[in-house]
Every structure is written in structure tokens, then in C-alpha cells.
Amino acid sequence: MPKNLENMRKVRINKQLKCDATYHIDECIVFRERIIKEKNPIIIANVNGFEIGLCDNDKFIELLNSEIKQAKLCLEGKPNKFMEFMDCT
């Protein structure tokens, strides 16, 4: 592949990755605020066809905060887990 086309491809991928990171941050923030606002929310996760109730809301908020942090690192162009995950999918 010519160098110019390769550079254009990388720019397109970086733009898409930043768009995905921004969307992911917004999703996490909305979900985190909803958990904080509700007194006793029940979070249901579907894992391999089984529904599992998650009751440790503080831990879930911690995970959302970590997701937000990693996606923000992606927007800053720093090494991050969000980019690694998106590269694998």
C-alpha cells in the first residue's frame, strides 16, 4: 500500500477511535450518574445467556470511572486500555 494511502487510513482510524472514545465517555457518565442518583439500583448483566444481578454499586461506579479515564487517555493520544480493546475488536 502506498505511504500516502497508509497515512490516510491511520488518520481515518484515529478519527473513528476518538469518536468512539467520546461516545463511550458519555455513555459511562450517564450510566454512572444514574446509579448514583437512584437509591438502590439493580444492575443486571447478561453473561453467556445468564442474567446476573450486580449488587456492589460502588465497585461498578469504580469500573465506570476507570473506563472514563482510559477513554480520556485515548483522546489525549496516550497509551491506554480503551485503544488496546478497540484494536482487538
Secondary structure, DSSP 8 states (H G I E B T S, - for coil): --HHHHHHHHHHHHHHHHHHHHHHHHHHHHHHHHHHHSSS--EEEEETTEEEEE--HHHHHHHHHHHHHHHHHHHTT---HHHHHHHH-
